[in-house]
Amino acid sequence: MLKLLVSPASPFARKARVLIREAGRTAEVEEVQVSTSALATDASILPHNPTGRIPVLIRDDGPAVIDSRVICRFLDARFGSNLYPEARIWEVLTLEALADGLLDSALSMAYETRLRPEEKRFPDWMDAQWGKVSQGLDAIEDRWMAHLAGPIDMGHLGLACALGYLDFRHGPRNWRDGRPKLTAWDERMAARPSLSATKPA
Ligand SMILES: N[C@@H](CCC(=O)N[C@@H](CS)C(=O)NCC(=O)O)C(=O)O
């Protein structure tokens, strides 16, 4: 049995959890909840991932797999779920990387407000990180909607997880403003059972 180290709020872990549900293979992966943060690592992660980050996929047939992009690729290969179709592989990987890039910035902003003491916070850092999120969302609204109208792949799922995290941690910044196409797309995606079952909490 595969074990996936997750937390209910983690958008990177959510990508793998969504893939497992899209593939209909929940019976084959035990999701193990850990409580970890950049300042307080859950010790159970470290033997598998020395950076202390989740998600981690613990296998019974080989070494653990780390990083959501590697885990999703591994699970897709194992399940044959075809969420990385060869015919458009570079677009899929690029969109997944872009969604992860939004998440890197959004997560670092959440750490800034949730972990850093108030007197040490740096507003310019927050603005610069939100700038990256905004630029990424604008690029998607301008250039990726044709891809997003096509069959579901891991780029779509990664992006839906990133948008869900923006709502979860940065709702007041209202990412939907000025992005009607992405807003409508997100509404349709959020109704998928894989995404509604894994909403961050
Ligand atoms: N690039 C990694 C990022 C993983 C990541 O940053 N995970 C967060 C939770 S969403 C984490 O474990 N943070 C704890 C830490 O930074 O020590 C991935 O795609 O899996």
The ligand as an SDF file (V2000), in Angstrom:
LIG
                    3D

 20 19  0  0  0  0  0  0  0  0999 V2000
    7.8540   22.0640   -4.3310 N   0  0  0  0  0  0  0  0  0  0  0  0
    7.2130   21.3310   -3.2500 C   0  0  0  0  0  0  0  0  0  0  0  0
    6.6680   22.3130   -2.2210 C   0  0  0  0  0  0  0  0  0  0  0  0
    6.1060   21.5900   -1.0140 C   0  0  0  0  0  0  0  0  0  0  0  0
    5.7880   22.5360    0.1360 C   0  0  0  0  0  0  0  0  0  0  0  0
    6.2920   23.6810    0.2090 O   0  0  0  0  0  0  0  0  0  0  0  0
    4.9540   22.0630    1.0670 N   0  0  0  0  0  0  0  0  0  0  0  0
    4.5940   22.8330    2.2400 C   0  0  0  0  0  0  0  0  0  0  0  0
    3.1600   22.5660    2.6380 C   0  0  0  0  0  0  0  0  0  0  0  0
    2.0560   23.1820    1.4030 S   0  0  0  0  0  0  0  0  0  0  0  0
    5.4570   22.3650    3.3950 C   0  0  0  0  0  0  0  0  0  0  0  0
    5.6430   21.1880    3.5960 O   0  0  0  0  0  0  0  0  0  0  0  0
    5.9640   23.3160    4.2000 N   0  0  0  0  0  0  0  0  0  0  0  0
    6.7400   23.0290    5.3490 C   0  0  0  0  0  0  0  0  0  0  0  0
    8.1350   23.5730    5.2430 C   0  0  0  0  0  0  0  0  0  0  0  0
    8.3850   24.4390    4.3830 O   0  0  0  0  0  0  0  0  0  0  0  0
    8.9740   23.1290    6.0130 O   0  0  0  0  0  0  0  0  0  0  0  0
    6.1140   20.4430   -3.8300 C   0  0  0  0  0  0  0  0  0  0  0  0
    5.6500   20.7110   -4.9470 O   0  0  0  0  0  0  0  0  0  0  0  0
    5.7770   19.4240   -3.2060 O   0  0  0  0  0  0  0  0  0  0  0  0
  1  2  1  0
  2  3  1  0
  2 18  1  0
  3  4  1  0
  4  5  1  0
  5  6  2  0
  5  7  1  0
  7  8  1  0
  8  9  1  0
  8 11  1  0
  9 10  1  0
 11 12  2  0
 11 13  1  0
 13 14  1  0
 14 15  1  0
 15 16  2  0
 15 17  1  0
 18 19  2  0
 18 20  1  0
M  END
$$$$
